[in-house]
Amino acid sequence: MKPLPGFAGAEDVRAVEAAPLETWLRGETIPQVLAASAGDFTDEPAYRFYADERLETVAVEESFASLHAKVRAAAALMRSLGVGRTDVVAYLLPGLPQTIEICWGAAEAGIVMPINPFLEPATIAAMLQRVGARVLCIEGPSGTEGTFEKLDAIVALAPCIRHVLVVGEAAASGRAIHYESARDGFAGAVPSAAELPGPGDIAAYFHTGGTTGAPKVAPLTHFNLAAMAFLASYGAGIRRGDRMPCGMPLFHVGGLVMGSLAPFASGACVVQMTRRGYRSPGLLDWFWPFVEREKAAILVGPPTVVIGATQVFQDHMNLGSVRSWVSSAAALPAETHRRFSERTGIPVKEAWGLTEATLVLTFTPPDGASKPGAVGLRLPYCDLAIAAIGADGRPEFLPQGQAGAIVARSPCVFPGYLDAEANGGVLLADGWLNTGDLGCFDEDGYLVISGRAKDMIIRGGHNIDPKVIEEALLAHGGVAMAAAVGLPDRRVGEVPIAFVAPRPGALLDPPELLRSVAAGIEERAAVPKQIVVLEALPLTSVGKVNKQALRLEAGRMAAAAALGLEPAQLRVGDRPGGRVAVSVAPGVALPRSSEAQALLNELGLDFEASMNEEA
C-alpha cells in the first residue's frame, strides 16, 4: 500500500485515480485489512475504551496485534458453532470493546448482522428470521440497556437461532455460552486459506430505510468495506497515530467504518466514549475536556451532536491537536456549520453518502476549503451526477448547476437488497445507484444537498424544499434545531409546518417566530402554515432528525382539526406507501366511521377503527 496522498481539491482526486484502486488498499477483504494493520502497527494503540460518563478513566486498551488476535479468536469460535460463509451472526450490543471483535470476527467466519438493541423483541426476531441467523450475541443481565431481558421472547419468535453468546458475564441459561470464556479457548487461532472470505463474499447485512423509505436488508461485500476503509480514511485525512473519539452506534455502518475499520486501516486509535456514546446522558458536558486530554485529532458526529457540542463549548482550552470535525448522517445546516466553527475555531468537514454505498461518496477536503451548506467533493473512483430518472430506469443527466436526483457509481455500491424486488428504481441502468437525495453541484464541484426526494413538501403539485424553511429558522438566534414537513391539507394536498427546538434559555413564541422568519423565505408558498415548539426534536438511532415521526405528528394534528378532537385523542401509524393511518383512543366519541373516513380521505389520511401501535 502506497502512502495516502494529500486531499485539498479536485485535482488530488484525479491524481489518486491515476493509479488502480487496489494500489491504495491494505487488503481486499476485512481479514486482509486487519492483518496488514496488525503487521505494520503491531504494538501501537488501536483502541481505548472509557466506561465512565465523565470520560476520566481508560477501562480497556488494545494494541493492533492484540485486537487482531481477538478478532481471529472470535472468528474461530463462530466457525466452531457451525458458522460458514453464508451463515449469519447477529449481535445486539452497545459500544463495548467486545462489539468490535465480534463484528469483524463474524464477518471473517460468515456474515455479520448488527441490530439496534433498543428495538422490540418481535421486530428483532423478524429480522433474525428473515436472514435465518444462526448465532445471536447479546449482553448479559447486568447490561444497562436491558437487552438480556428480551432474550427469551426473541428466541421464542426466532427458532433459527442455534446458539446464544452472552457478553460480559456467564449466564444461567442452558442455551447461552459465555462469550469471553469461549473466545479465549481459541486464543492464537490462525485460519486456513480455505476458511477466509474472498473480496466478493458478503461480509455484513445492514438494515436501512433504503433510498425510498421502507426498511430493507442491504448486503455489503468484503471488497465494499475494504475499499471504504481507504476512501473514508482519505476523505477524512486520517493519519497514523491519530486519536479519534467514537460516540456513534456500532449497529450502523457509519459507526463501524468511522469508529473502527477506517481508523484501523490507517494506524489511528479509536477512543470509544462509553458504551452508549453520544446517547449517554451528560456526556457532552465532559466532552471538550476529554478531547483536550486525549489530544484528539478528528472528531466525528452528526448535526444534532454538532449543535450540542457548540452549546457546551468551553473557552480557553488547548485544542491544537484537533484538525477537524467530520459531520455526516444528514446535511449540516449552513447556519449550524458557521456557528460551530465561529465558536470553536475547528473547521467542519462534511461528508455525504448512504448505507447502499457503504457510507460515503463525498468529503470536504481535509486540506481544502470548507463550505457551509455543501457536503464536499466526490471521492476517488466515485462518479456522481445530477439526473432526471426516466421510466425506463435510465438517468438523463442534467446541466451543471441544475438540481435533480443524485446518482452515483462506486466500487463501494452494494450488490442490491436482499429482497430483489426492492431494487427497482434504486439500481439503475449502466451501474448507477439512485441515492434518493436531491441536489446540484456548485461552480467548484462541491455537492449541495437540497433534500430527500421523499422529504419534499408538495403543495398543489408544487415542490417545496424543506431546507429553505429550516435554514431560515436556524438563522434565528433562539432556534437550536428545526425541521419542516408537510401538514395534510384538503385543498392543496399539504402545506408546510415547522417543528423547532429552542436553544438553552431561549423562549420562543410561535406566531412571533413565524413573523420573524417569513421575510427570510423568498417563496411565499414555502412560509410555514404553523410553527410548533418542542423541547427537543425526535431523533433516529443514528442522530438524524426523525422526520417520519414529525410527519405522523402533523397527520395527527390535521386529523384532529378535521374531526373536532384534540391531537392526544388520536393514534397514528405508518402504512405502506408512506400513508398515515389514524384511529381514536379508547373511549373517545367519534362521528360515524364512514363520515370519519370521508373527512380523513380528503386529507390523504387513512382511517382505521383500531390500531395496535401508536407512533
N, C-alpha and C positions, 0 to 999 in steps of 0.2 A: 504494500500500500504506500503510495506517494504521500508526502506531507500535504495537508489541506492548503490550498491557495487562499489568498485574501478574497473578500467579497465587499466591494464598495459600490459596484454598479453593474449594469447590464453587460458591459464588456468583459467583466470577470466571469459571468455565467457562460458566455461564449468561449472563453479561454478554457474553462473546465471541460466543456463539451468537445473540445478538440481531441480529447483522448476518450477511449471507450469507458463507459461507466465502471466496468469491472476493475479498471486501473485504480480507482479510489476506494474500493470496498475492502473491508477487513476480512470478509468472507461472504459466501453466497447463501449461507444458512445461519440460523441463530447459533447453533453449536460452534460453527466455524468462527463467528464473530467473537463469542465469549472466550473461546480457546486462544485466539490470537491476542486478545487483550490480556489474558492471564499470562501469556508468554512474554509480552512486551512490558507490562506494568506490574509484574509479579507481586511485589510486597508493598506497592503503593496503595493508599486507602481508596477503596471503591465505594464504600457505603458506610454511613453513620446514621444511627437511629436515636432520636430523642424521644423518650417516653412521656416526659412531664410537659404540661401545657405552658410552663414558663420557659421552656426550652433552655434549661440550665445544665442538664447532665446527659452525657452520652451513655446510653444503655448498651448499645451494641456497635461494634466496629468490625468491618470485614475488609481484608485486602482483596485484590483482584484474584489472587491464587486461591484464597480460602473460599471466596464466594463461588468461584468456578467449580471447586471441589464439591460444594454443597449442591449446586445445580446438577452436577453429574450423579451424585448420590440420589437426589430426588428422582432423576430420570430412571436410574436403575431400580429404585423402589417401585415406580409406576410399572415398569416392564415386568417386575416380579408379580404384580397383581393382574397380569394378563393384558396390559395396555399395549396395543400395537399401533401401527402407523395411522390407521383411520379411526382409532378409538378416542373417545372424548373424556378428558379430565376436567371437571368443573370446580371452581372454587368460589366460596362465599366468605371473603376475608377483607378486613380493613388493611391499612397500610403498615403491615408488620414486616419485619425482616424476612420471615418465612414466606411471605407472599411472593417476593421476587424469585426466590429459588424454586418454589413450587411452580410458578408461572412458566419460567423458561425450561425447567426440568420436564414439565408436562409436554411442552412444545417439542422437546427433543424426543420423547418417547412416543407421543401421539399428537393429539390436538388439544390445546388448552381453551377453555371457555370461561372467562371471568364473568361473574354475575354480581350485580348490585346486591349487597347483603341486606339492604333495607326494604327489599320487595317482600310482598306477602307470600306465604308458603305455596298457595295454589299457582301463583304466577311463576315462582321459581321451579316448581315441579313441572309445569307445562314446558318451560324452556329445556329442562333436562330430558323430558320425554321426546321432545321434538328432534333432538340430535342423538338420542339413545346413549346418554352419558353413562360411562361405566364406573367412574370413581368420583366421589364428592369430597372436597376438602373444606373443613369448617372449623371455626374456633371453638374451644372448649367452653364449659359452663361459666367460667369467670369472665368471659368476653363481655365488654360493656355494651355492645350493640344488641345483645340478647338473641343472636343468631342461633345458638345451640338449642334454644327453646323451640325453634321451628323444626328441628331435625325430624322428629317422629312424624309430623304432618307431611313434611316434604317427601320422605322415603315411602310413606304410605301411598302417596299420589304418583310417585316416580319409581316403579318397580324395576326400571332399567338399571338403577344404581346397585352395583355388586359390592362395593367397598366404600367405607367412610373413613377418611383420615382426619383425626382430630388434632388441631394445632394448639400447642401451649401447655397441655396437661393431659394426663391419662383420663379416659372416660370409662364409666362403668358399663356402658352398653356393650353387649357381646359382639355386635356388628362392627363397632368402631375400633380403629387401630390408632395408637398414639403415634403421631407423625414423626416427631423428633427421634424417638427410640427406634422406629423402623428405618428411618433415613440413615441413622448412624450405623446401622447394620450393613450399609453399603458404602461405607467410607472407603475412599480410594478406588472406587469403581471406574473402569475405563470401558467405554462402549466399543463394540466391534464395528467395523466399517458397514456391515450389513444392517446394524441397528440404527445407524444415523440417517436422518432425512436428507432428501435432495432439495435443490432450490425450488422446484415446482410443487413440492408437497405442501399440503395445508398445515399451517402452524397454529392458527388460532381462529376461533369463532367469536365475533363481537356482535352484540345486539345493538341495533341502531334504529333511529327513527327513519332512516333511509332518506333519499333525496326528495321523497314525496310525502313523508309523514308517518305512515303506518310502521310499527316495529317489524324489523326483519333481521335475519341472521346473515352477517357479512363475513365470509371466509377470507382470510389473508394468508398468502403463501410465505414460506421462509424467505424467498427472494424479495417479496414485497417488503418485509420487515428489515431484512439485511440492507437493502438499498435505502430504506427510510432512515436507518441508523446513520448513514452517510449524509443524506440530504438534510435531515434535521440538524445534524452537527454543523454542517457547512452553513446552513441558513442562520443558525443562532450564533455562530462564531465560537463554538465550544473548543476549549484548549486543554491540553494535558495539564493536570493539577488543579483545574478549576473546581471550586466547590459550588454545587447547585442545590439549593433547598428545594424540596418537593413537598407540596401540600395538596397535590391533586389525587383524586381517587384512583386506585390501582385496578379498577374493573373497567377502565376506559382506555382506549388506545392512546389518548394524549398523555395520561399519567404514566403508562408503561413505556412509551417511547421517550418522552422528555424526562421522566422520572426514573429511568433505568437504562434502556437499550442505547440511546444516542450518547449519553454521558459515558457509559461503559466503553463504547466503541472508540471514544476519543481520549480515554485515560483520565476522565474527570471523576470527581467524587460526588455521589448523590447524598444529600443530607435530608433524611426523612423527618419531617416535623410532626411527630406524634402519630398515633395510629389513625386518627381522623383528619389529619392535615388541616386544611383551611376550615373544615367543619367543626373543629374543636372550639368550644365557646371560650372567648377571651384570648385566643391565640394571637390575634393581630396586635393586642396590647403589648405583647412581648416580642413582636416580630422584628422591629428595627434594631433593638439592642442585640438580638440574636444574629442578625445579618452582619452587624459590626464585629461581634466576637468571632464569628465563623469566617470572616473575610470572604463572604460570598461574592462570586463573580457575575453570575447570571441569575436573575430572579424570574420566575415563571408563574403566571396566574391569569385567570380570566378577567373580563371587565369588572365584574362585581367585586373581586378582590382588589383590583386597582383602585376602585372607589374607596373601599375600606382602608387600604394602606395609605392613601392620601390623607384621609381624615385623622389617622393616628400618628402621622409622621412627626418625628421629634427633631428639632433643630440642633445644630452644633454637634452632630455625630460624625465620626470618621468613616465615611462610606466610599473612600477612594478605591476600594477593591471592586466595587460594583460597576460593571461596564454597561449593563442594560437590564430592562425589564421586558420579557417576552410576553406579549398578550395574544391569546388566541381563544378558541372555543366560540367566540362571536366577535363581530366587528366592534372595535372600541370607538364609542362616540368621540368625535373630534374635540369637543369641549372637555371631556373627561381626560383625554390624552394631554391636552395643553395644561390642565390643572395639575395633573400628576407631575409632569416634567418641570413646571414652574415651581412647584412646592418642594420637590425632592432634588432637582438637578440631575436626575437619572433619565437618559433617553429611553423612550418606549420603542421597541422593535415589534411591530405587529406581524403576525403570521396568519395564514388562512389555508384551510383545506377541509377535509372531511374523512370519516372513517373509511369510506369506499376508496379513498386514495391513500390509505394507510397513514393519514394525518395531514401533512402539509404539502401544498403546491406552490405557495409563495412565501417570501420572507422579506422583511425590511432589512437591507444590507447592514450587517453589524458595523462595517467600516464606512457606511454611507449615510445619506440624509434620511431622517425620519420625517414622515408627512402625516400630520393628523388627518384622519379621515380616509387614509389609504392603507392597504394591507401588504404593500411591498411589491417586489419584482418576482417574476416567475423563477423557480429554482432550476438548476441544470437538469436537462433531459426531460423537463416538463413542458409540454405545449399547452398554451391557453389561448382561447379565442372567445369572442363575443358573437353570438349567433341567434338566429330565429330557427327554431326546430320545426321542420316540416312534418306533415302527417306520415311521411314515409320513414321518419326517424333520421333523416339526414340533416345535419346542421347547415343552415345557409348563413355564411359569415357576413357580419355587418361592418361598415366602415369604421375607421379609427374615430374614437370619441363618442360613438353611438352606443347607447345602453341596450342590453339584451340578456339572454341566458348565457351563463358562463359554462363553457365546455372545456374538457381537459383530456390530455393523453399523458401517460407517465408510466415508467416501469413499476410504479407502486399502485397502479389502479388494480382493484381487486378482480378476481375472475368472475364475479357475479353472485347474486344472492343464492342462498341455499334453495329457496323456492324459485325455480327458474321463471315462473310466470311473472314474478315481481321485477324482472329485468327490462320489461318493455318500457320504453321511454327513458331508460336510465343508461343502459349500454347501447350506444348509438352506432350507426354505420361508421366504418373506417377507424374503429378503435376509440372513438370519442366517448367520454363519460359526461352525462348531463348532471352537473353538480347540484341543481336545484336552486342555485343562487343567481341573482341578477346583478349586473354591474357594467363597468366600462373601464377602459384604460385611459390614463391621462397622458399628457404630452411627453412625459418622461418614461412611460411604460409601466408606471405603478398602477396596480389594480385598485379600483374603488368599488366597494360592495354597496349596492343600493338596497339590498334586502333579499329575502327569500321569496320565491315565486308564490309559495303558499301563504306568506305574510302580507301580501298586497291587499289593501282595502279597496274593494270595488264598489264605487258609488255611482249608481246609474250607468254602469258599463264603463266608467272612467277609472283607471288605476291610480290609486294614491299611494305613494311611497311612505310607509310609516316612519322612515328615518328622518324625513323632513320635519315631522312633528316632534319627534324625540330630540333632535338636535336643538330645536327652538326652546323646548322645555329645559334641557340641560344647560342652556346658556343663562338661565335664571339662577341667581346666586343661592336660592333656597332649596333647589332640587338636586337630590343626590342621584336618583335613578328615575328613568321614565320609559314607558312602553306604550305604544299605540296599537290598537286592534280595531276590528270592525264591530260596531254596535248594530244588530239587526234592525232594519227599518222597512216598513211595509211599502213605502213609496219608491225608494231608490235602492233597495237591497240591503245596503249597510252604509253607515256614516261613521266617521272616526270618533273614537272615545279614547282618552288617555288615562293611564294609571301612573301615579308618581309616588315616590318615597322622599321625604324631606331630609335635608342634611341635619346633623345633630344641632339641636337648639332652634331650628327654623320652624316658624309657624306659617303654614300655607293655607290661604283662603281660596278655594277652587274658583269662584267667579272672578276674584281679583287676579289670580294667576292666569286665567283664560284671557282676560283683557290684556294683561301684560305681554303674553307671548303671541297673541294673534297677529300683532304687527310684524313679527319675525317670520311669519308663514306667508310666503308670497301668493300661494294658490288658495283662493278663498274656500274652495271645496275641501281643502285639507285641514281647515281650522276645526279642532275637536268640537263635537256637539256637547261634550261634557268632560270634566276632569274629576277623577276620583283620587283622593289622597289616602294612601295606605301606610302603615308603619314600616312595612318592608314589602318588596315585590316577591312573588313566589319564584323560586329557583329550581332548575333541574338538578340532577345529581352531580353534574359537572360544572355547576356555577353559572349556567346561562339563565337569563330571564325566561320563565316558563310561560310563553305566550299562549299556549293552548289552555292553561289554567285561567288566564285572563280572558280568552275568548269564551270559555264556559261561563265565567262570571258576567261578561257582557250579555251573553244569551239569557242568563238568569234575570238580569236587570230588565232586559227588553220584554221577556215573557211576563214578569211580574207587573210591569206597567200595562201590558195588554190585557191581563186577566184581573186587574184591580187588586193585586195581592202584594205583600211585602216579599222582597227577594228571599228572606230567610224561610219563607213558607214553601219554597220550591227546591227541587233537586234537579241537578243537571248531570249529563254524562255524555261521553264520546260515543259516536256511532260511525259505522263505515262511511267512507267518502267524505269525512270531515263534518258530518252533520252533528247537530247538538240536539239531544233528546231531553225533554222536560217532563217532570211529574211533580205531583204535590206531596207534601209531607203528610203523614197520617193525621187524621182529624181536621184537615183543612177543607172548608166548604169551597166548592168549585162549580162553575156553570156546567151544564151537561157536557159530557165528553166530546160530543160532536161539535158543540159550539167552541170548546177549548181548542179542539184540533183545528177548526177553521181559523180561529184567531192566530194560532201559532203558525199555521201554514203560510199565512200572509207575511209572516216574519222570516220564513225559511227555516222554521224550527219544527221538530217532531214532538208530538205529544204521546206519552206512554202512561197508562193507568198506574203502573208501578214499576219501579226500578230497584235493583238490589244494591247498586253502588252509587255513592254520591261523590261529586268532584270535590 
